[in-house]
Amino acid sequence: MRPVLLAWSDVQHTEHHFTSTEVVRDIVIGMSDGLTVPFALAAGLSGTVETTSIVVIAGLAEIAAGSIAMGLGGYLAAKTDLEHYRAEEKRELLETQEKPEREADEVADIFRSYGMRDDQIAPVVDAIRSDTKRWVDFMMRFELGLEEPDANRARKSAALIAASYIVGGLIPLFPYMVWHHVKSALWISAGITPMALFVFGLIKGRFTGVSAIRAGAQTALIGGLAAAAAFGIARLIS
């Protein structure tokens, strides 16, 4: 029997993982709020005004204010994550200098939790503690469960959330820009907003590995309930 030779391209194993969870999170936050809040505002105003121009002006003002507020919230959240990481990193560095043996024991305990024997653990611990930065990075990741945030994450998060909010907010407001009859614009907006939420959910599911149909239906349901609640409150107040 002749041996079968396989090319490297036939045997190599390539794994594909989606790692941009922070990007997806920012888009979800901005887009979902952008689709629901301006819709609720426009729907609430539709029962009290005669012309769509007032709804459009109020909607654009809300989108501008909402995108700034949401972007600022994303910026502060990301900034807080970085500051928290740096504070914990400083504390771990100090502990490796002042209490090295106790920190080494903590490293060993981590490997014991994976079922390794002490004779296997000892050389690994020695290798890790031989480099201070590597030692601190190890403790940050495996003891505290913290990943180092991107230093530019705050600006990126703010921009992405704000942009997503604007895009989402213009969708339910668009009918009021095209149709001049308030009631017609309201019904069209009420029709396209759930569709936009569903499509957005499909795309989100595609990138996160979740069933696209399930993600779409879930996003449409949750966003629809939020919009309905906000609409009801707006109408009750008006």
PyMOL commands that set and color helices and strands:
alter all, ss='L'
color gray80, all
select helices_A, chain A and resi 8-11+21-46+52-98+100-112+118-129+132-143+153-178+182-208+212-237
alter helices_A, ss='H'
color red, helices_A
deselect
rebuild
show_as cartoon
